[in-house]
């Protein structure tokens, strides 16, 4: 339990440093200029990967004797 707080603090510091170093105007311009079809394709790939991951974890859980659905 004692190791949890230093890890959380370290993570918060790293996120803060990264957020400070990002050029947010340039990042927003890159996101705004992206093709909508590319965003939809990325979302589709993400959802497919999540479904396959859930299916794999279900198979592993069943092999260990756990029941249930997705």
ABEGO torsion letter per residue (X at the ends): XAAAAAAAAAAAAAAAAAAAABBAAAAAAAAAABBAAAAAAAAAAAAAAAAAAAAAAAAAAAAAGBBEBX
